Amino acid sequence: MATALMAPTAMAMVAAPVPVMAQASGDLAAVQRHLQSVQTMTADFTQQDRAGKVLTGTLTMKKPGKIRFQYEKGVPLLIVADGGSLWFLDYSVGQKQRWPIKNSPLGVLLDPTRDISRYAKVVPSADSRLVSVEANDPKHPEYGKITLVFARDASAPGGLMMQGWVALDSQNNRTTIRLSNQRFGVPVDDKAFRFNDPQRRSGRN
């Protein structure tokens, strides 16, 4: 930025970052408003892991603390948060893993009371139509990191439409989620976040 502008005076060089900082602060506040205003959401998703494997499915979210990733037919996996825990279920081998929601990068999406300004920052983007926010707990790097991506959209909650996110766990496993057909404020039954225990019965939930 400084090279391109070639500001002629020291005063200009000092003053230049102020609008940028103000814009970042405003964008972070807009993300906070979006996260607080969205109580339910459904969407289609595309998931890509660091090996390039792509899966699709539908996402259902209800705050506080509930989310479900229902994968496409034939994929024996389910990720669901039931309000207190985040579960990863693999019906092909009858296994399940559990984490407290607050220990997951997804916690930033599921708790509308959290003040993201305490642990999130705006990531500069070459596209002014997009807002990217990186969130992590510096006191607990083992919780991982998430970068939320939004498109500016005056008709969406908080003036932003969530496009997806990139989650990085403590083992540097990267997962990219892209959303489409987002719908907000739709009725969502709590039954949507129940699941069959893969260790008690076989088959896909």
C-alpha positions, 0 to 999 in steps of 0.5 A, spaced: 500 500 500 505 504 501 509 503 495 503 504 491 501 510 494 508 513 495 506 518 500 510 524 500 510 526 507 511 523 514 504 526 516 501 522 510 504 516 512 502 516 519 495 518 517 494 513 512 492 507 516 487 510 520 481 509 515 484 502 514 483 500 522 477 504 522 474 499 516 477 493 520 473 495 526 467 496 523 467 490 519 469 486 526 463 489 529 458 487 523 461 480 524 459 480 531 452 483 529 451 477 524 453 472 529 448 475 534 442 476 530 442 469 526 439 464 531 437 459 526 440 457 519 440 452 513 445 451 507 448 446 503 455 445 504 461 443 500 467 440 504 474 439 502 480 437 506 487 438 506 488 432 501 483 435 496 477 430 498 470 433 497 464 431 500 457 435 500 451 435 504 446 440 508 448 444 514 442 445 520 444 450 525 440 453 531 443 457 537 446 456 542 450 450 541 447 446 535 449 444 528 448 438 524 452 436 518 448 431 514 453 428 509 451 426 502 447 419 501 452 414 501 457 417 506 457 414 513 459 420 517 455 425 521 458 431 525 453 434 530 453 439 536 447 437 541 448 444 545 453 441 549 458 437 545 460 436 538 460 429 536 464 426 530 460 419 528 463 414 523 458 409 522 462 405 517 467 403 523 462 404 529 466 410 532 465 416 535 469 422 538 467 428 542 469 435 544 466 440 548 463 445 543 467 451 547 474 447 545 472 447 537 473 452 532 465 452 531 464 455 538 465 462 535 459 460 530 454 457 536 455 462 542 451 468 540 454 471 547 461 471 545 465 477 544 469 476 538 473 482 539 477 479 544 479 473 540 478 475 533 481 480 527 479 482 520 484 479 515 486 483 509 482 481 503 484 483 496 476 483 494 473 489 498 466 485 497 469 480 502 470 480 509 474 475 513 475 474 520 480 469 524 478 467 530 482 463 535 484 463 543 491 464 544 491 461 551 489 455 548 492 453 541 490 446 542 483 449 540 485 450 533 483 456 529 477 458 524 477 463 519 470 466 517 468 468 510 463 473 509 460 477 503 457 484 503 450 483 502 445 489 505 439 484 505 443 479 510 443 479 517 448 484 519 449 486 512 453 480 511 452 473 508 456 467 510 460 464 505 463 459 509 470 458 513 476 455 514 478 451 520 485 449 522 485 444 528 491 443 533 494 438 528 494 443 522 489 439 519 485 444 514 478 443 512 474 448 508 467 449 508 463 453 502 456 454 503 450 456 498 442 456 499 443 460 506 436 461 509 436 464 516 430 464 521 427 458 519 424 453 524 428 448 526 426 442 531 431 440 536 430 433 534 434 435 528 440 434 533 439 427 535 443 421 533 444 414 533 450 411 537 454 408 532 457 403 537 450 401 539 447 400 532 450 399 525 448 403 519 447 411 517 443 415 522 
